[in-house]
Amino acid sequence: MIFDPNKPFCDGLLYSDLWMLRDRRDHNILAARNIVYLTEFRTPEGVVYSGDIIAKNRRQAERIAFGRGLGEVVEQRLSKIVY
């Protein structure tokens, strides 16, 4: 697995759909609509990375995670970011 040191990319794949939305208020707007799912995946060395997926439901989020091919697991839906 090759990670970009400055962006949430692994092997050339984006693993954070929220990354381009810099303003946390935008994150919370999407979270309030119940369409942001938090993910985790591990490197072969055991390092844990977290990501996120924007999807209409958990089933779709799981399909997207599977399609990324990083071994991501959908953990839970994002409810709110407090800052």
For each residue, the residues with C-beta under 8 A, 3 or more apart:
1: 10 11 43 44 70
2: 10 11 12
3: 9 10 49
4: 7 8 9 10
5:
6:
7: 4 14 19
8: 4 14 15 16 19 51
9: 3 4 12 13 14 15
10: 1 2 3 4 13 15 49 70
11: 1 2 69 70
12: 2 9
13: 9 10 68 69 70
14: 7 8 9 17 19
15: 8 9 10 39 41 49 51 68 70 72
16: 8 19 51 52
17: 14 36 51 52 53 54
18: 21 27 30 36 52 54
19: 7 8 14 16
20:
21: 18 26 27 30
22: 26
23: 26 27
24: 27 28 81 83
25: 28 29
26: 21 22 23 29 30
27: 18 21 23 24 30 31 36 78 81
28: 24 25 31 32 80 81
29: 25 26 32 33
30: 18 21 26 27 33 35 36 54 78
31: 27 28 34 35 36 77 78 79 80 81
32: 28 29 80
33: 29 30
34: 31 77
35: 30 31 54 55 56
36: 17 18 27 30 31 52 53 54 77 78
37: 52 53 54 55 58 61 74 75 76 77 78
38: 50 51 52 74 75 76 77 78
39: 15 50 51 52 53 61 65 72 73 74 75
40: 48 49 50 51 72 73 75
41: 15 48 49 51 70 71 72 73
42: 46 47 48 49 71
43: 1 46 47 49
44: 1
45:
46: 42 43
47: 42 43
48: 40 41 42
49: 3 10 15 40 41 42 43
50: 38 39 40
51: 8 15 16 17 38 39 40 41 70 72
52: 16 17 18 36 37 38 39 78
53: 17 36 37 39 61 64 65 74
54: 17 18 30 35 36 37
55: 35 37 58 60 61 64
56: 35 60
57: 60 61
58: 37 55 61 62 74 77
59: 62 63
60: 55 56 57 63 64
61: 37 39 53 55 57 58 64 65 74
62: 58 59 65 66 74
63: 59 60 66 67
64: 53 55 60 61 67 68
65: 39 53 61 62 68 70 72 73 74
66: 62 63 69 72
67: 63 64
68: 13 15 64 65 72
69: 11 13 66
70: 1 10 11 13 15 41 51 65
71: 41 42
72: 15 39 40 41 51 65 66 68
73: 39 40 41 65
74: 37 38 39 53 58 61 62 65
75: 37 38 39 40
76: 37 38
77: 31 34 36 37 38 58
78: 27 30 31 36 37 38 52 81
79: 31
80: 28 31 32
81: 24 27 28 31 78
82:
83: 24
